[in-house]
Amino acid sequence: MTSLLCPLCGKNTSLKNYRPDSFDLDIYVQDFRGLGRGKGFASLGRRSILHDRTALVPLANRILDLVELLHDEGHIDDSELRERLWPWEASEEDNQDNSAEELGAIKAWREDALRGIGEMADEAYEAAGIEDREEEEDGIEDMRNGVHMLIDEVQALRAKVEDLESG
């Protein structure tokens, strides 16, 4: 008889009777109480622990290790991982089209942000009654440069994330 040793819990199960799709897709703990010496145990019920981080973090890490192993051994390919874990993501061709759209949206957002900063500065000058704006303009220009730098950093980080996801 051949049995399967579960890589998560170590339980042995007959290979011919192993049907993981017949189990609930949940993580339970089950409470028991003893019936007395030599009389066995009675189940007090089970409850889901999907919201108990302390119990689930080691399990999640082990599952990720198993997924990585199956991927490395060729049993799961990149497209299957993307499809199962990130079904909302489009194909690579769609992503390239979306990247151009996203870049356009980022540029539009950047221009709107800069325009908004300029308008706020104008309103602030007016509210403060500042007429000689030359000195204050240097500060505003520094703020605009800072915003440009932040936007550039966000774009660079997005590019790195995309590279990591595609690589």
Backbone hydrogen bonds, N-H to C=O, Kabsch-Sander energy under -0.5 kcal/mol:
donor,donor_aa,acceptor,acceptor_aa,energy
4,L,13,T,-3.8
6,C,4,L,-0.7
6,C,11,K,-2.8
10,G,6,C,-1.9
13,T,4,L,-2.1
15,L,2,T,-2.4
17,N,14,S,-0.7
18,Y,14,S,-0.5
18,Y,15,L,-0.8
19,R,17,N,-0.7
22,S,19,R,-2.0
23,F,20,P,-1.5
26,D,24,D,-1.6
28,Y,26,D,-0.5
29,V,47,R,-2.3
31,D,45,G,-2.5
33,R,42,A,-1.9
35,L,40,G,-2.6
39,K,36,G,-2.5
42,A,33,R,-2.5
44,L,31,D,-3.6
45,G,31,D,-0.7
47,R,29,V,-2.3
49,I,27,I,-3.0
52,D,49,I,-2.0
53,R,51,H,-0.9
55,A,52,D,-0.6
56,L,52,D,-1.8
57,V,53,R,-2.5
59,L,55,A,-0.7
60,A,56,L,-3.5
61,N,57,V,-2.5
62,R,58,P,-2.0
63,I,59,L,-2.6
64,L,60,A,-2.5
65,D,61,N,-2.1
66,L,62,R,-2.2
67,V,63,I,-2.7
68,E,64,L,-2.6
69,L,65,D,-2.4
70,L,66,L,-2.8
71,H,67,V,-2.4
72,D,68,E,-3.0
73,E,69,L,-2.1
74,G,71,H,-1.5
75,H,70,L,-2.6
76,I,70,L,-1.1
81,L,77,D,-2.2
82,R,78,D,-2.6
83,E,79,S,-2.6
84,R,80,E,-2.5
85,L,81,L,-3.1
86,W,81,L,-0.5
86,W,82,R,-2.2
89,E,86,W,-1.8
95,N,91,S,-2.6
96,Q,92,E,-2.2
97,D,93,E,-2.0
98,N,94,D,-3.2
99,S,95,N,-2.6
100,A,96,Q,-1.6
101,E,97,D,-1.9
102,E,98,N,-3.6
103,L,99,S,-2.6
104,G,100,A,-2.1
105,A,101,E,-2.4
106,I,102,E,-2.8
107,K,103,L,-2.6
108,A,104,G,-2.4
109,W,105,A,-2.6
110,R,106,I,-2.7
111,E,107,K,-2.4
112,D,108,A,-2.5
113,A,109,W,-2.9
114,L,110,R,-2.6
115,R,111,E,-2.6
116,G,112,D,-2.7
117,I,113,A,-2.4
118,G,114,L,-2.3
119,E,115,R,-2.5
120,M,116,G,-2.6
121,A,117,I,-2.5
122,D,118,G,-2.4
123,E,119,E,-2.4
124,A,120,M,-2.6
125,Y,121,A,-2.7
126,E,122,D,-2.4
127,A,123,E,-2.9
128,A,124,A,-2.3
129,G,125,Y,-0.8
129,G,126,E,-0.7
130,I,125,Y,-2.3
131,E,129,G,-0.6
133,R,131,E,-1.2
137,E,133,R,-2.8
138,D,134,E,-0.9
138,D,135,E,-0.5
139,G,135,E,-0.9
140,I,136,E,-2.0
141,E,137,E,-2.9
142,D,138,D,-2.1
143,M,139,G,-2.1
144,R,140,I,-2.7
145,N,141,E,-2.6
146,G,142,D,-2.4
147,V,143,M,-2.4
148,H,144,R,-2.6
149,M,145,N,-2.5
150,L,146,G,-2.4
151,I,147,V,-2.6
152,D,148,H,-2.5
153,E,149,M,-2.4
154,V,150,L,-2.4
155,Q,151,I,-2.4
156,A,152,D,-2.4
157,L,153,E,-2.6
158,R,154,V,-2.6
159,A,155,Q,-2.1
160,K,156,A,-2.3
161,V,157,L,-2.5
162,E,158,R,-2.5
163,D,159,A,-2.5
164,L,160,K,-2.5
165,E,161,V,-2.6
166,S,162,E,-2.2
167,G,163,D,-1.8
